[in-house]
Amino acid sequence: MIIRRYRSSDLPDLYRVCVQTGNNGDDATALYQDPDLLGHINAGPYGVFEPSLAFVVQDDFGVGGYCLGALDTRAFERRLEERWWPSLRRRYAEPDVASRDQWTPDERAVHLIHHPWRTDDDLVADYPSHLHIDLLPRLQAQGNGRELIGIQLTALRERGSGGVHLYVTAGNQRALGFYHHLGFSQLRAGDGFILGMKLLTARRHRGTA
């Protein structure tokens, strides 16, 4: 088992792991007619636009997990608006809002392609970076998640980030406990949870030594 930097050939694996962990950590493949939809939103753009902040864990069966990050959340959102979402919007027609209560998982995902989440200004002011981590069950409870997060936080600090945030769905209580154990603090709660961690960058550390 190894943890290594992402390679462009890993992109299909990002999509696969994303959907296989897309139901509050469980396999969501059976929920979607198009299994790529979750990857379009939550995995693919990081491999394409932030490959230096993408790390994967691999065993004899292949890539089974990743930690993906964006250094500057607001710049990342702008980049996706310019270079990622337009082609997907042409590919997937926006669902009928009038039938929102009857939307399928595919339609809910497509709605997010047309109306992606925009991080609040006050959040990115203190926590400008963000990350995603997903592990298949065979690689869980072995320290891989902790190591991936540690590698990601080090990479963000080295690039000067002052803080990082992440989102946890309300139904994923196991992940919520994991992040709290690593030192993340709850910043907001609603349909899900936003957690954050302040990062002491190398520059700031030198300045206070």
N, C-alpha and C positions, 0 to 999 in steps of 0.2 A: 504494500500500500504506500503510495507516495502522494504528496501535495506539491503541485507545481504550478507554474504560470500557464495561463490560458494560451492556446495556439488557435489560429484561425480554423484549423480542421476540427476543433472541438465544438464549433457552432451547433451542429445537429444534436450534440450531447446536451448542450444547454437547454435546447428546446425540449428534449426528451425528459430530462430531470425536472424541468419546470412543470410539465403537465403531470408527471408521476408523483409530484409532491403538492399539486395545486388544490387539493381539497383539505385545507387546514392541516397540511403535512402528509395527507394520504393521497393515494393515486386518484387523479381526476380524469383519467383517459376516457372512461365510460360515460362521463358527463357531457363530452363535447363531440359534436360531429366533425369539427375541424380541430384536431389536436394541437395545431400550431398557434392557436389564438393566444393562449396564455404566454407562450414564448415570445410572440410578437410584442407583448406589453411588458413582460417582466424579466426577460432574459436576453433576447437577441440584440437589442440596442446596446447593451453593455459590451458584448463581445465585439460589436462593430465599431463603436465610438469611444469606449474606454478599455481597450484590451490590456493596458498596463496595470489596471486595477481589477483584473479578473484572475481568479485562482481556482483551480479544480483539484479534487481528490480522486485518485484513480487506483483501482485494484485489478486483480486478474480478469474481472468481468468488464472492465472499462471504466469510464468516468461515471462516478456515482454521486457527485455533489459539487457544489461551487460556492464561492463567495464573490459577489460582483459589486463594484462600487462606482460612484461618480464623485469626482473631487469637488466640482462646482455645480451644485444641483440646478441653479437657475440657468447657467450656460448649457448644461446638458439638456434641459427642457427646450431651450431655444434651438439647439442643434436637431433635436428630434422633430420639432415643428417644421424645420426647414428641409430636413433630409430623410426622415424616417416615416412620419405619418402620412405624407401626401400620397405615396404609392399604395400604401395599405388602404387609405380611404377610397382610392379608385377601385381597389380590388374588392372591398367589402362595403356594400350599401348600408347606410345608416338605418337602424331599425325604426319602426313606427312608434313614436313616443306615446301615442294614444293607447297602445296595448302594453305599456310598460309592465303592468302587473302580471302579464302572461309571458314575459320574455323568457326565452331559453337561456342557459348559460352562454351559448354562442352569441346570442343577441346582446346580452349584458357586456360581454367582452368587446364586441364590435362597437358598442356605444362608447366604451373607454378609448377606443382608437380614434373616434371622432371627437371625443371630449375628454382628453387625458387629464389626469390629476395635475393640478398646479400647486406647488408647495407655497404655503403662506410666507410672506416677506419676513414676518417676525421670527419664523422658525429658521429660515436660512441665514438670518443675520447672526445667530449664535451657533447654528449647526449647519454650516454650508454644504457639507458632504452627506451622502447617504449610501446605504449598502443593502444588498439582498443576500441571504444565504439559504440554501436548500440542500438537504442530504437525503438520499434514499435510505430506507430502513436498515439495509445491510451494513451501512457505514455510520450509523448512529451509535451513541453511547460508547464510543471508543476514543473520545478526545479529539476527533476530527473537526467538529464544529468549533471548539475552543481554539484549536490551532489555526483554522482558517480565519476566524475573527481576529486573532492576534496578528497574523500576517497582514491582513487588510488594514488594521489600525496603524501598524508600523508604516505601511506604505503611505497612508494618508498623512501621518505626521511628517514623514520625510518630504512630502510635497507641500507642507505648510498649512494643512487644514487645522482650523481651530475647534472643530466639533463635527460630529457625525450623528445622523438620525436614521431611524428605520421604522417600518410599519409592521404591525402584527395584527392579524385578523382576530376578531373577538373570540372565535371558536378554537383558537390555537393556544390554549392555556399552557401546554407543555413548553412551547417556544417562549412564552412570556416569562416563565420561571427561569428558563435558561439565560435569557438576556439580563434579567435582574441579577442573577448569580455572577454574571461577568462584569457587572458594574454599571449597566445602563439604567437610567432613571426614566420613570414615566413622565412624559411631558403633557400628553393629552389623551383623553379617552372619549369614545363615542361608539360608532359602529365597529371600531377597532381601536388599537392603541398605537400612539407614536412615542417611541423611546429615544433617548438621546444620551450622548456622552461627550463631555468636553475633552479636547485633545491638547496636550501641552506639546507644541511644536518644538523642533530642535532649535529654531531661532530664539523662541521665547525662553527656552531652557538655558541657553548660553547667556542670555541677557540677565538672568536672575542668579547665575552661579556666582 
